[in-house]
Amino acid sequence: MCRNIHTLHNFEPAATDDEVEAAALQYVRKISGSTKPSQANAEAFDRAVAEIAHITRHLLEDLVTTAPPKDREVEAQKAKERSARRLATA
């Protein structure tokens, strides 16, 4: 998975629309190989982001779990620690 796309499921509070849009944008950028599409591709790019964000919202609403909700700050700290370990071994 792309390191810039973060898990959005099972957080309290739930993922915001901005977080869902950002994940969809990162996904489309990764798949298309382009961070900024040409004018000829902008409509298709924007439509893909909107559709993926829409489907992502449905997915997040439909997923069920018995695990307790995760804390964003704790998960962010874990990610920083993983990154530090990765960079230390590189």
PDB file of N, CA, C and O in Angstrom:
ATOM      1  N   MET A   1       0.851  -1.187   0.000  1.00  0.00           N
ATOM      2  CA  MET A   1       0.000   0.000   0.000  1.00  0.00           C
ATOM      3  C   MET A   1       0.888   1.239   0.000  1.00  0.00           C
ATOM      4  O   MET A   1       1.978   1.238   0.573  1.00  0.00           O
ATOM      5  N   CYS A   2       0.426   2.252  -0.624  1.00  0.00           N
ATOM      6  CA  CYS A   2       1.125   3.522  -0.655  1.00  0.00           C
ATOM      7  C   CYS A   2       1.251   4.064   0.767  1.00  0.00           C
ATOM      8  O   CYS A   2       0.271   4.077   1.512  1.00  0.00           O
ATOM      9  N   ARG A   3       2.415   4.500   1.141  1.00  0.00           N
ATOM     10  CA  ARG A   3       2.622   4.981   2.514  1.00  0.00           C
ATOM     11  C   ARG A   3       1.817   6.228   2.832  1.00  0.00           C
ATOM     12  O   ARG A   3       1.572   6.527   4.001  1.00  0.00           O
ATOM     13  N   ASN A   4       1.401   6.959   1.805  1.00  0.00           N
ATOM     14  CA  ASN A   4       0.638   8.186   2.042  1.00  0.00           C
ATOM     15  C   ASN A   4      -0.848   7.942   2.245  1.00  0.00           C
ATOM     16  O   ASN A   4      -1.582   8.854   2.626  1.00  0.00           O
ATOM     17  N   ILE A   5      -1.298   6.713   1.991  1.00  0.00           N
ATOM     18  CA  ILE A   5      -2.697   6.389   2.212  1.00  0.00           C
ATOM     19  C   ILE A   5      -2.797   5.723   3.576  1.00  0.00           C
ATOM     20  O   ILE A   5      -2.187   4.680   3.811  1.00  0.00           O
ATOM     21  N   HIS A   6      -3.556   6.319   4.460  1.00  0.00           N
ATOM     22  CA  HIS A   6      -3.658   5.835   5.833  1.00  0.00           C
ATOM     23  C   HIS A   6      -4.956   5.064   6.044  1.00  0.00           C
ATOM     24  O   HIS A   6      -5.956   5.299   5.366  1.00  0.00           O
ATOM     25  N   THR A   7      -4.915   4.148   6.990  1.00  0.00           N
ATOM     26  CA  THR A   7      -6.113   3.417   7.379  1.00  0.00           C
ATOM     27  C   THR A   7      -7.143   4.405   7.911  1.00  0.00           C
ATOM     28  O   THR A   7      -6.821   5.289   8.705  1.00  0.00           O
ATOM     29  N   LEU A   8      -8.375   4.245   7.467  1.00  0.00           N
ATOM     30  CA  LEU A   8      -9.443   5.153   7.881  1.00  0.00           C
ATOM     31  C   LEU A   8     -10.511   4.463   8.713  1.00  0.00           C
ATOM     32  O   LEU A   8     -11.355   5.126   9.316  1.00  0.00           O
ATOM     33  N   HIS A   9     -10.480   3.145   8.750  1.00  0.00           N
ATOM     34  CA  HIS A   9     -11.514   2.385   9.444  1.00  0.00           C
ATOM     35  C   HIS A   9     -11.228   2.258  10.940  1.00  0.00           C
ATOM     36  O   HIS A   9     -10.079   2.120  11.360  1.00  0.00           O
ATOM     37  N   ASN A  10     -12.286   2.306  11.721  1.00  0.00           N
ATOM     38  CA  ASN A  10     -12.264   2.040  13.161  1.00  0.00           C
ATOM     39  C   ASN A  10     -11.486   3.077  13.967  1.00  0.00           C
ATOM     40  O   ASN A  10     -10.698   2.732  14.847  1.00  0.00           O
ATOM     41  N   PHE A  11     -11.714   4.320  13.661  1.00  0.00           N
ATOM     42  CA  PHE A  11     -11.153   5.409  14.459  1.00  0.00           C
ATOM     43  C   PHE A  11     -12.283   6.157  15.137  1.00  0.00           C
ATOM     44  O   PHE A  11     -13.405   6.209  14.633  1.00  0.00           O
ATOM     45  N   GLU A  12     -11.977   6.726  16.266  1.00  0.00           N
ATOM     46  CA  GLU A  12     -12.938   7.576  16.969  1.00  0.00           C
ATOM     47  C   GLU A  12     -12.296   8.936  17.131  1.00  0.00           C
ATOM     48  O   GLU A  12     -11.272   9.028  17.809  1.00  0.00           O
ATOM     49  N   PRO A  13     -12.827   9.986  16.559  1.00  0.00           N
ATOM     50  CA  PRO A  13     -14.022  10.035  15.734  1.00  0.00           C
ATOM     51  C   PRO A  13     -13.764   9.423  14.352  1.00  0.00           C
ATOM     52  O   PRO A  13     -12.618   9.212  13.957  1.00  0.00           O
ATOM     53  N   ALA A  14     -14.828   9.148  13.644  1.00  0.00           N
ATOM     54  CA  ALA A  14     -14.742   8.518  12.325  1.00  0.00           C
ATOM     55  C   ALA A  14     -13.988   9.407  11.343  1.00  0.00           C
ATOM     56  O   ALA A  14     -13.843  10.611  11.555  1.00  0.00           O
ATOM     57  N   ALA A  15     -13.517   8.795  10.274  1.00  0.00           N
ATOM     58  CA  ALA A  15     -12.793   9.535   9.241  1.00  0.00           C
ATOM     59  C   ALA A  15     -13.660  10.670   8.699  1.00  0.00           C
ATOM     60  O   ALA A  15     -14.865  10.513   8.498  1.00  0.00           O
ATOM     61  N   THR A  16     -13.028  11.798   8.473  1.00  0.00           N
ATOM     62  CA  THR A  16     -13.729  12.958   7.927  1.00  0.00           C
ATOM     63  C   THR A  16     -13.795  12.859   6.407  1.00  0.00           C
ATOM     64  O   THR A  16     -13.077  12.068   5.795  1.00  0.00           O
ATOM     65  N   ASP A  17     -14.657  13.666   5.809  1.00  0.00           N
ATOM     66  CA  ASP A  17     -14.729  13.716   4.351  1.00  0.00           C
ATOM     67  C   ASP A  17     -13.391  14.139   3.756  1.00  0.00           C
ATOM     68  O   ASP A  17     -12.991  13.640   2.704  1.00  0.00           O
ATOM     69  N   ASP A  18     -12.698  15.060   4.430  1.00  0.00           N
ATOM     70  CA  ASP A  18     -11.384  15.495   3.946  1.00  0.00           C
ATOM     71  C   ASP A  18     -10.381  14.344   3.926  1.00  0.00           C
ATOM     72  O   ASP A  18      -9.594  14.224   2.987  1.00  0.00           O
ATOM     73  N   GLU A  19     -10.404  13.502   4.952  1.00  0.00           N
ATOM     74  CA  GLU A  19      -9.494  12.355   4.998  1.00  0.00           C
ATOM     75  C   GLU A  19      -9.817  11.352   3.893  1.00  0.00           C
ATOM     76  O   GLU A  19      -8.914  10.791   3.272  1.00  0.00           O
ATOM     77  N   VAL A  20     -11.094  11.131   3.656  1.00  0.00           N
ATOM     78  CA  VAL A  20     -11.510  10.213   2.598  1.00  0.00           C
ATOM     79  C   VAL A  20     -11.097  10.771   1.237  1.00  0.00           C
ATOM     80  O   VAL A  20     -10.583  10.031   0.398  1.00  0.00           O
ATOM     81  N   GLU A  21     -11.313  12.054   1.012  1.00  0.00           N
ATOM     82  CA  GLU A  21     -10.925  12.693  -0.255  1.00  0.00           C
ATOM     83  C   GLU A  21      -9.408  12.622  -0.458  1.00  0.00           C
ATOM     84  O   GLU A  21      -8.938  12.347  -1.563  1.00  0.00           O
ATOM     85  N   ALA A  22      -8.651  12.871   0.605  1.00  0.00           N
ATOM     86  CA  ALA A  22      -7.188  12.823   0.498  1.00  0.00           C
ATOM     87  C   ALA A  22      -6.708  11.422   0.145  1.00  0.00           C
ATOM     88  O   ALA A  22      -5.795  11.268  -0.667  1.00  0.00           O
ATOM     89  N   ALA A  23      -7.308  10.404   0.740  1.00  0.00           N
ATOM     90  CA  ALA A  23      -6.936   9.022   0.427  1.00  0.00           C
ATOM     91  C   ALA A  23      -7.290   8.694  -1.021  1.00  0.00           C
ATOM     92  O   ALA A  23      -6.504   8.056  -1.721  1.00  0.00           O
ATOM     93  N   ALA A  24      -8.460   9.124  -1.473  1.00  0.00           N
ATOM     94  CA  ALA A  24      -8.873   8.878  -2.857  1.00  0.00           C
ATOM     95  C   ALA A  24      -7.927   9.574  -3.832  1.00  0.00           C
ATOM     96  O   ALA A  24      -7.547   9.004  -4.854  1.00  0.00           O
ATOM     97  N   LEU A  25      -7.556  10.794  -3.512  1.00  0.00           N
ATOM     98  CA  LEU A  25      -6.622  11.548  -4.355  1.00  0.00           C
ATOM     99  C   LEU A  25      -5.275  10.835  -4.436  1.00  0.00           C
ATOM    100  O   LEU A  25      -4.715  10.697  -5.523  1.00  0.00           O
ATOM    101  N   GLN A  26      -4.752  10.381  -3.301  1.00  0.00           N
ATOM    102  CA  GLN A  26      -3.471   9.676  -3.293  1.00  0.00           C
ATOM    103  C   GLN A  26      -3.550   8.397  -4.117  1.00  0.00           C
ATOM    104  O   GLN A  26      -2.618   8.063  -4.848  1.00  0.00           O
ATOM    105  N   TYR A  27      -4.664   7.686  -3.995  1.00  0.00           N
ATOM    106  CA  TYR A  27      -4.850   6.459  -4.753  1.00  0.00           C
ATOM    107  C   TYR A  27      -4.828   6.744  -6.259  1.00  0.00           C
ATOM    108  O   TYR A  27      -4.124   6.068  -7.010  1.00  0.00           O
ATOM    109  N   VAL A  28      -5.592   7.732  -6.692  1.00  0.00           N
ATOM    110  CA  VAL A  28      -5.651   8.063  -8.119  1.00  0.00           C
ATOM    111  C   VAL A  28      -4.291   8.553  -8.605  1.00  0.00           C
ATOM    112  O   VAL A  28      -3.881   8.213  -9.715  1.00  0.00           O
ATOM    113  N   ARG A  29      -3.594   9.328  -7.815  1.00  0.00           N
ATOM    114  CA  ARG A  29      -2.244   9.767  -8.195  1.00  0.00           C
ATOM    115  C   ARG A  29      -1.321   8.573  -8.391  1.00  0.00           C
ATOM    116  O   ARG A  29      -0.561   8.516  -9.357  1.00  0.00           O
ATOM    117  N   LYS A  30      -1.392   7.623  -7.470  1.00  0.00           N
ATOM    118  CA  LYS A  30      -0.535   6.447  -7.547  1.00  0.00           C
ATOM    119  C   LYS A  30      -0.857   5.620  -8.784  1.00  0.00           C
ATOM    120  O   LYS A  30       0.044   5.236  -9.530  1.00  0.00           O
ATOM    121  N   ILE A  31      -2.134   5.348  -9.004  1.00  0.00           N
ATOM    122  CA  ILE A  31      -2.564   4.520 -10.130  1.00  0.00           C
ATOM    123  C   ILE A  31      -2.249   5.195 -11.464  1.00  0.00           C
ATOM    124  O   ILE A  31      -1.797   4.540 -12.403  1.00  0.00           O
ATOM    125  N   SER A  32      -2.488   6.503 -11.546  1.00  0.00           N
ATOM    126  CA  SER A  32      -2.296   7.213 -12.817  1.00  0.00           C
ATOM    127  C   SER A  32      -0.833   7.578 -13.063  1.00  0.00           C
ATOM    128  O   SER A  32      -0.438   7.841 -14.199  1.00  0.00           O
ATOM    129  N   GLY A  33      -0.034   7.592 -12.001  1.00  0.00           N
ATOM    130  CA  GLY A  33       1.362   7.992 -12.160  1.00  0.00           C
ATOM    131  C   GLY A  33       1.528   9.486 -12.339  1.00  0.00           C
ATOM    132  O   GLY A  33       2.557   9.948 -12.832  1.00  0.00           O
ATOM    133  N   SER A  34       0.518  10.241 -11.941  1.00  0.00           N
ATOM    134  CA  SER A  34       0.535  11.684 -12.145  1.00  0.00           C
ATOM    135  C   SER A  34       0.024  12.400 -10.906  1.00  0.00           C
ATOM    136  O   SER A  34      -1.030  12.052 -10.373  1.00  0.00           O
ATOM    137  N   THR A  35       0.765  13.396 -10.449  1.00  0.00           N
ATOM    138  CA  THR A  35       0.291  14.172  -9.305  1.00  0.00           C
ATOM    139  C   THR A  35      -0.642  15.295  -9.751  1.00  0.00           C
ATOM    140  O   THR A  35      -1.496  15.750  -8.990  1.00  0.00           O
ATOM    141  N   LYS A  36      -0.464  15.730 -10.990  1.00  0.00           N
ATOM    142  CA  LYS A  36      -1.343  16.769 -11.539  1.00  0.00           C
ATOM    143  C   LYS A  36      -1.612  16.397 -12.995  1.00  0.00           C
ATOM    144  O   LYS A  36      -0.705  16.423 -13.828  1.00  0.00           O
ATOM    145  N   PRO A  37      -2.857  16.054 -13.294  1.00  0.00           N
ATOM    146  CA  PRO A  37      -3.149  15.616 -14.660  1.00  0.00           C
ATOM    147  C   PRO A  37      -3.110  16.775 -15.654  1.00  0.00           C
ATOM    148  O   PRO A  37      -3.257  17.940 -15.284  1.00  0.00           O
ATOM    149  N   SER A  38      -2.910  16.428 -16.911  1.00  0.00           N
ATOM    150  CA  SER A  38      -2.990  17.428 -17.979  1.00  0.00           C
ATOM    151  C   SER A  38      -4.436  17.893 -18.108  1.00  0.00           C
ATOM    152  O   SER A  38      -5.348  17.265 -17.571  1.00  0.00           O
ATOM    153  N   GLN A  39      -4.639  18.992 -18.821  1.00  0.00           N
ATOM    154  CA  GLN A  39      -6.006  19.487 -19.032  1.00  0.00           C
ATOM    155  C   GLN A  39      -6.865  18.431 -19.718  1.00  0.00           C
ATOM    156  O   GLN A  39      -8.059  18.319 -19.440  1.00  0.00           O
ATOM    157  N   ALA A  40      -6.261  17.666 -20.605  1.00  0.00           N
ATOM    158  CA  ALA A  40      -7.010  16.635 -21.338  1.00  0.00           C
ATOM    159  C   ALA A  40      -7.488  15.528 -20.403  1.00  0.00           C
ATOM    160  O   ALA A  40      -8.505  14.891 -20.679  1.00  0.00           O
ATOM    161  N   ASN A  41      -6.778  15.288 -19.307  1.00  0.00           N
ATOM    162  CA  ASN A  41      -7.115  14.208 -18.384  1.00  0.00           C
ATOM    163  C   ASN A  41      -7.732  14.683 -17.072  1.00  0.00           C
ATOM    164  O   ASN A  41      -8.106  13.860 -16.237  1.00  0.00           O
ATOM    165  N   ALA A  42      -7.843  15.979 -16.881  1.00  0.00           N
ATOM    166  CA  ALA A  42      -8.310  16.519 -15.600  1.00  0.00           C
ATOM    167  C   ALA A  42      -9.717  16.045 -15.247  1.00  0.00           C
ATOM    168  O   ALA A  42      -9.981  15.714 -14.091  1.00  0.00           O
ATOM    169  N   GLU A  43     -10.615  16.008 -16.217  1.00  0.00           N
ATOM    170  CA  GLU A  43     -11.991  15.599 -15.924  1.00  0.00           C
ATOM    171  C   GLU A  43     -12.049  14.135 -15.476  1.00  0.00           C
ATOM    172  O   GLU A  43     -12.728  13.807 -14.503  1.00  0.00           O
ATOM    173  N   ALA A  44     -11.346  13.271 -16.178  1.00  0.00           N
ATOM    174  CA  ALA A  44     -11.324  11.847 -15.813  1.00  0.00           C
ATOM    175  C   ALA A  44     -10.671  11.658 -14.453  1.00  0.00           C
ATOM    176  O   ALA A  44     -11.141  10.853 -13.649  1.00  0.00           O
ATOM    177  N   PHE A  45      -9.597  12.388 -14.186  1.00  0.00           N
ATOM    178  CA  PHE A  45      -8.877  12.321 -12.914  1.00  0.00           C
ATOM    179  C   PHE A  45      -9.796  12.736 -11.768  1.00  0.00           C
ATOM    180  O   PHE A  45      -9.922  12.027 -10.770  1.00  0.00           O
ATOM    181  N   ASP A  46     -10.438  13.899 -11.926  1.00  0.00           N
ATOM    182  CA  ASP A  46     -11.332  14.416 -10.879  1.00  0.00           C
ATOM    183  C   ASP A  46     -12.530  13.499 -10.656  1.00  0.00           C
ATOM    184  O   ASP A  46     -12.954  13.292  -9.518  1.00  0.00           O
ATOM    185  N   ARG A  47     -13.074  12.951 -11.738  1.00  0.00           N
ATOM    186  CA  ARG A  47     -14.204  12.029 -11.623  1.00  0.00           C
ATOM    187  C   ARG A  47     -13.787  10.766 -10.869  1.00  0.00           C
ATOM    188  O   ARG A  47     -14.540  10.259 -10.038  1.00  0.00           O
ATOM    189  N   ALA A  48     -12.589  10.261 -11.160  1.00  0.00           N
ATOM    190  CA  ALA A  48     -12.097   9.066 -10.471  1.00  0.00           C
ATOM    191  C   ALA A  48     -11.937   9.339  -8.978  1.00  0.00           C
ATOM    192  O   ALA A  48     -12.312   8.504  -8.154  1.00  0.00           O
ATOM    193  N   VAL A  49     -11.390  10.487  -8.624  1.00  0.00           N
ATOM    194  CA  VAL A  49     -11.232  10.837  -7.207  1.00  0.00           C
ATOM    195  C   VAL A  49     -12.596  10.883  -6.523  1.00  0.00           C
ATOM    196  O   VAL A  49     -12.763  10.335  -5.433  1.00  0.00           O
ATOM    197  N   ALA A  50     -13.560  11.527  -7.152  1.00  0.00           N
ATOM    198  CA  ALA A  50     -14.903  11.646  -6.559  1.00  0.00           C
ATOM    199  C   ALA A  50     -15.565  10.281  -6.405  1.00  0.00           C
ATOM    200  O   ALA A  50     -16.170   9.998  -5.371  1.00  0.00           O
ATOM    201  N   GLU A  51     -15.455   9.438  -7.421  1.00  0.00           N
ATOM    202  CA  GLU A  51     -16.086   8.118  -7.355  1.00  0.00           C
ATOM    203  C   GLU A  51     -15.429   7.220  -6.309  1.00  0.00           C
ATOM    204  O   GLU A  51     -16.115   6.498  -5.586  1.00  0.00           O
ATOM    205  N   ILE A  52     -14.113   7.268  -6.233  1.00  0.00           N
ATOM    206  CA  ILE A  52     -13.400   6.449  -5.236  1.00  0.00           C
ATOM    207  C   ILE A  52     -13.716   6.938  -3.829  1.00  0.00           C
ATOM    208  O   ILE A  52     -13.892   6.128  -2.919  1.00  0.00           O
ATOM    209  N   ALA A  53     -13.791   8.251  -3.639  1.00  0.00           N
ATOM    210  CA  ALA A  53     -14.156   8.790  -2.323  1.00  0.00           C
ATOM    211  C   ALA A  53     -15.567   8.340  -1.946  1.00  0.00           C
ATOM    212  O   ALA A  53     -15.814   7.975  -0.797  1.00  0.00           O
ATOM    213  N   HIS A  54     -16.480   8.365  -2.896  1.00  0.00           N
ATOM    214  CA  HIS A  54     -17.865   7.946  -2.655  1.00  0.00           C
ATOM    215  C   HIS A  54     -17.924   6.478  -2.225  1.00  0.00           C
ATOM    216  O   HIS A  54     -18.569   6.141  -1.232  1.00  0.00           O
ATOM    217  N   ILE A  55     -17.259   5.626  -2.966  1.00  0.00           N
ATOM    218  CA  ILE A  55     -17.250   4.195  -2.653  1.00  0.00           C
ATOM    219  C   ILE A  55     -16.544   3.946  -1.321  1.00  0.00           C
ATOM    220  O   ILE A  55     -16.948   3.068  -0.558  1.00  0.00           O
ATOM    221  N   THR A  56     -15.507   4.705  -1.044  1.00  0.00           N
ATOM    222  CA  THR A  56     -14.780   4.559   0.220  1.00  0.00           C
ATOM    223  C   THR A  56     -15.681   4.881   1.399  1.00  0.00           C
ATOM    224  O   THR A  56     -15.646   4.188   2.415  1.00  0.00           O
ATOM    225  N   ARG A  57     -16.491   5.931   1.272  1.00  0.00           N
ATOM    226  CA  ARG A  57     -17.425   6.276   2.348  1.00  0.00           C
ATOM    227  C   ARG A  57     -18.403   5.122   2.605  1.00  0.00           C
ATOM    228  O   ARG A  57     -18.680   4.773   3.752  1.00  0.00           O
ATOM    229  N   HIS A  58     -18.917   4.541   1.523  1.00  0.00           N
ATOM    230  CA  HIS A  58     -19.818   3.394   1.669  1.00  0.00           C
ATOM    231  C   HIS A  58     -19.118   2.224   2.348  1.00  0.00           C
ATOM    232  O   HIS A  58     -19.682   1.584   3.235  1.00  0.00           O
ATOM    233  N   LEU A  59     -17.905   1.951   1.934  1.00  0.00           N
ATOM    234  CA  LEU A  59     -17.145   0.860   2.547  1.00  0.00           C
ATOM    235  C   LEU A  59     -16.966   1.098   4.042  1.00  0.00           C
ATOM    236  O   LEU A  59     -17.215   0.198   4.844  1.00  0.00           O
ATOM    237  N   LEU A  60     -16.544   2.285   4.421  1.00  0.00           N
ATOM    238  CA  LEU A  60     -16.324   2.588   5.831  1.00  0.00           C
ATOM    239  C   LEU A  60     -17.614   2.481   6.637  1.00  0.00           C
ATOM    240  O   LEU A  60     -17.593   2.044   7.788  1.00  0.00           O
ATOM    241  N   GLU A  61     -18.731   2.878   6.042  1.00  0.00           N
ATOM    242  CA  GLU A  61     -20.026   2.774   6.730  1.00  0.00           C
ATOM    243  C   GLU A  61     -20.455   1.325   6.922  1.00  0.00           C
ATOM    244  O   GLU A  61     -21.099   0.990   7.916  1.00  0.00           O
ATOM    245  N   ASP A  62     -20.096   0.464   5.971  1.00  0.00           N
ATOM    246  CA  ASP A  62     -20.553  -0.929   5.994  1.00  0.00           C
ATOM    247  C   ASP A  62     -19.654  -1.880   6.777  1.00  0.00           C
ATOM    248  O   ASP A  62     -20.098  -2.955   7.181  1.00  0.00           O
ATOM    249  N   LEU A  63     -18.401  -1.502   6.995  1.00  0.00           N
ATOM    250  CA  LEU A  63     -17.492  -2.389   7.717  1.00  0.00           C
ATOM    251  C   LEU A  63     -17.913  -2.514   9.178  1.00  0.00           C
ATOM    252  O   LEU A  63     -18.352  -1.541   9.792  1.00  0.00           O
ATOM    253  N   VAL A  64     -17.778  -3.717   9.727  1.00  0.00           N
ATOM    254  CA  VAL A  64     -18.078  -3.958  11.133  1.00  0.00           C
ATOM    255  C   VAL A  64     -16.844  -4.556  11.800  1.00  0.00           C
ATOM    256  O   VAL A  64     -16.035  -5.225  11.158  1.00  0.00           O
ATOM    257  N   THR A  65     -16.719  -4.303  13.085  1.00  0.00           N
ATOM    258  CA  THR A  65     -15.604  -4.843  13.844  1.00  0.00           C
ATOM    259  C   THR A  65     -15.996  -4.940  15.311  1.00  0.00           C
ATOM    260  O   THR A  65     -16.859  -4.205  15.791  1.00  0.00           O
ATOM    261  N   THR A  66     -15.348  -5.856  16.008  1.00  0.00           N
ATOM    262  CA  THR A  66     -15.554  -5.939  17.451  1.00  0.00           C
ATOM    263  C   THR A  66     -14.380  -5.306  18.195  1.00  0.00           C
ATOM    264  O   THR A  66     -14.393  -5.205  19.422  1.00  0.00           O
ATOM    265  N   ALA A  67     -13.373  -4.884  17.447  1.00  0.00           N
ATOM    266  CA  ALA A  67     -12.199  -4.252  18.060  1.00  0.00           C
ATOM    267  C   ALA A  67     -12.567  -2.855  18.557  1.00  0.00           C
ATOM    268  O   ALA A  67     -13.409  -2.179  17.966  1.00  0.00           O
ATOM    269  N   PRO A  68     -11.932  -2.433  19.643  1.00  0.00           N
ATOM    270  CA  PRO A  68     -12.195  -1.072  20.121  1.00  0.00           C
ATOM    271  C   PRO A  68     -11.638  -0.051  19.126  1.00  0.00           C
ATOM    272  O   PRO A  68     -10.653  -0.333  18.444  1.00  0.00           O
ATOM    273  N   PRO A  69     -12.251   1.126  19.036  1.00  0.00           N
ATOM    274  CA  PRO A  69     -11.756   2.151  18.121  1.00  0.00           C
ATOM    275  C   PRO A  69     -10.314   2.533  18.442  1.00  0.00           C
ATOM    276  O   PRO A  69      -9.891   2.540  19.598  1.00  0.00           O
ATOM    277  N   LYS A  70      -9.571   2.851  17.373  1.00  0.00           N
ATOM    278  CA  LYS A  70      -8.178   3.260  17.534  1.00  0.00           C
ATOM    279  C   LYS A  70      -8.115   4.762  17.816  1.00  0.00           C
ATOM    280  O   LYS A  70      -9.015   5.524  17.464  1.00  0.00           O
ATOM    281  N   ASP A  71      -7.031   5.151  18.457  1.00  0.00           N
ATOM    282  CA  ASP A  71      -6.769   6.551  18.773  1.00  0.00           C
ATOM    283  C   ASP A  71      -5.805   7.106  17.722  1.00  0.00           C
ATOM    284  O   ASP A  71      -4.737   6.536  17.503  1.00  0.00           O
ATOM    285  N   ARG A  72      -6.168   8.194  17.083  1.00  0.00           N
ATOM    286  CA  ARG A  72      -5.341   8.769  16.011  1.00  0.00           C
ATOM    287  C   ARG A  72      -3.951   9.165  16.492  1.00  0.00           C
ATOM    288  O   ARG A  72      -2.966   8.959  15.783  1.00  0.00           O
ATOM    289  N   GLU A  73      -3.868   9.725  17.678  1.00  0.00           N
ATOM    290  CA  GLU A  73      -2.564  10.157  18.183  1.00  0.00           C
ATOM    291  C   GLU A  73      -1.647   8.969  18.461  1.00  0.00           C
ATOM    292  O   GLU A  73      -0.455   9.023  18.160  1.00  0.00           O
ATOM    293  N   VAL A  74      -2.189   7.910  19.025  1.00  0.00           N
ATOM    294  CA  VAL A  74      -1.409   6.708  19.301  1.00  0.00           C
ATOM    295  C   VAL A  74      -0.933   6.090  17.989  1.00  0.00           C
ATOM    296  O   VAL A  74       0.229   5.701  17.872  1.00  0.00           O
ATOM    297  N   GLU A  75      -1.824   5.998  17.007  1.00  0.00           N
ATOM    298  CA  GLU A  75      -1.457   5.416  15.712  1.00  0.00           C
ATOM    299  C   GLU A  75      -0.419   6.278  15.000  1.00  0.00           C
ATOM    300  O   GLU A  75       0.478   5.742  14.348  1.00  0.00           O
ATOM    301  N   ALA A  76      -0.520   7.590  15.110  1.00  0.00           N
ATOM    302  CA  ALA A  76       0.465   8.484  14.501  1.00  0.00           C
ATOM    303  C   ALA A  76       1.836   8.296  15.140  1.00  0.00           C
ATOM    304  O   ALA A  76       2.855   8.310  14.450  1.00  0.00           O
ATOM    305  N   GLN A  77       1.860   8.122  16.448  1.00  0.00           N
ATOM    306  CA  GLN A  77       3.124   7.887  17.148  1.00  0.00           C
ATOM    307  C   GLN A  77       3.747   6.565  16.714  1.00  0.00           C
ATOM    308  O   GLN A  77       4.957   6.491  16.504  1.00  0.00           O
ATOM    309  N   LYS A  78       2.937   5.530  16.580  1.00  0.00           N
ATOM    310  CA  LYS A  78       3.437   4.234  16.103  1.00  0.00           C
ATOM    311  C   LYS A  78       4.038   4.375  14.705  1.00  0.00           C
ATOM    312  O   LYS A  78       5.085   3.796  14.417  1.00  0.00           O
ATOM    313  N   ALA A  79       3.382   5.139  13.844  1.00  0.00           N
ATOM    314  CA  ALA A  79       3.877   5.344  12.480  1.00  0.00           C
ATOM    315  C   ALA A  79       5.220   6.072  12.495  1.00  0.00           C
ATOM    316  O   ALA A  79       6.117   5.734  11.723  1.00  0.00           O
ATOM    317  N   LYS A  80       5.360   7.068  13.367  1.00  0.00           N
ATOM    318  CA  LYS A  80       6.634   7.789  13.479  1.00  0.00           C
ATOM    319  C   LYS A  80       7.739   6.862  13.945  1.00  0.00           C
ATOM    320  O   LYS A  80       8.865   6.940  13.455  1.00  0.00           O
ATOM    321  N   GLU A  81       7.428   5.986  14.885  1.00  0.00           N
ATOM    322  CA  GLU A  81       8.420   5.033  15.385  1.00  0.00           C
ATOM    323  C   GLU A  81       8.832   4.046  14.293  1.00  0.00           C
ATOM    324  O   GLU A  81      10.014   3.730  14.160  1.00  0.00           O
ATOM    325  N   ARG A  82       7.864   3.558  13.510  1.00  0.00           N
ATOM    326  CA  ARG A  82       8.186   2.653  12.398  1.00  0.00           C
ATOM    327  C   ARG A  82       9.067   3.352  11.383  1.00  0.00           C
ATOM    328  O   ARG A  82      10.028   2.771  10.878  1.00  0.00           O
ATOM    329  N   SER A  83       8.740   4.597  11.084  1.00  0.00           N
ATOM    330  CA  SER A  83       9.523   5.364  10.123  1.00  0.00           C
ATOM    331  C   SER A  83      10.954   5.579  10.614  1.00  0.00           C
ATOM    332  O   SER A  83      11.908   5.455   9.847  1.00  0.00           O
ATOM    333  N   ALA A  84      11.090   5.901  11.890  1.00  0.00           N
ATOM    334  CA  ALA A  84      12.418   6.103  12.467  1.00  0.00           C
ATOM    335  C   ALA A  84      13.242   4.835  12.379  1.00  0.00           C
ATOM    336  O   ALA A  84      14.429   4.888  12.058  1.00  0.00           O
ATOM    337  N   ARG A  85      12.621   3.678  12.663  1.00  0.00           N
ATOM    338  CA  ARG A  85      13.330   2.397  12.562  1.00  0.00           C
ATOM    339  C   ARG A  85      13.742   2.116  11.126  1.00  0.00           C
ATOM    340  O   ARG A  85      14.850   1.642  10.875  1.00  0.00           O
ATOM    341  N   ARG A  86      12.842   2.409  10.172  1.00  0.00           N
ATOM    342  CA  ARG A  86      13.143   2.193   8.752  1.00  0.00           C
ATOM    343  C   ARG A  86      14.318   3.048   8.326  1.00  0.00           C
ATOM    344  O   ARG A  86      15.214   2.575   7.627  1.00  0.00           O
ATOM    345  N   LEU A  87      14.321   4.297   8.739  1.00  0.00           N
ATOM    346  CA  LEU A  87      15.390   5.206   8.332  1.00  0.00           C
ATOM    347  C   LEU A  87      16.711   4.858   9.013  1.00  0.00           C
ATOM    348  O   LEU A  87      17.782   5.075   8.445  1.00  0.00           O
ATOM    349  N   ALA A  88      16.636   4.322  10.221  1.00  0.00           N
ATOM    350  CA  ALA A  88      17.851   3.960  10.950  1.00  0.00           C
ATOM    351  C   ALA A  88      18.552   2.765  10.309  1.00  0.00           C
ATOM    352  O   ALA A  88      19.775   2.644  10.392  1.00  0.00           O
ATOM    353  N   THR A  89      17.789   1.890   9.676  1.00  0.00           N
ATOM    354  CA  THR A  89      18.371   0.703   9.060  1.00  0.00           C
ATOM    355  C   THR A  89      18.731   0.934   7.598  1.00  0.00           C
ATOM    356  O   THR A  89      19.364   0.082   6.976  1.00  0.00           O
ATOM    357  N   ALA A  90      18.341   2.061   7.050  1.00  0.00           N
ATOM    358  CA  ALA A  90      18.611   2.326   5.628  1.00  0.00           C
ATOM    359  C   ALA A  90      20.010   2.806   5.383  1.00  0.00           C
ATOM    360  O   ALA A  90      20.381   3.069   4.239  1.00  0.00           O
TER     361      ALA A  90
END
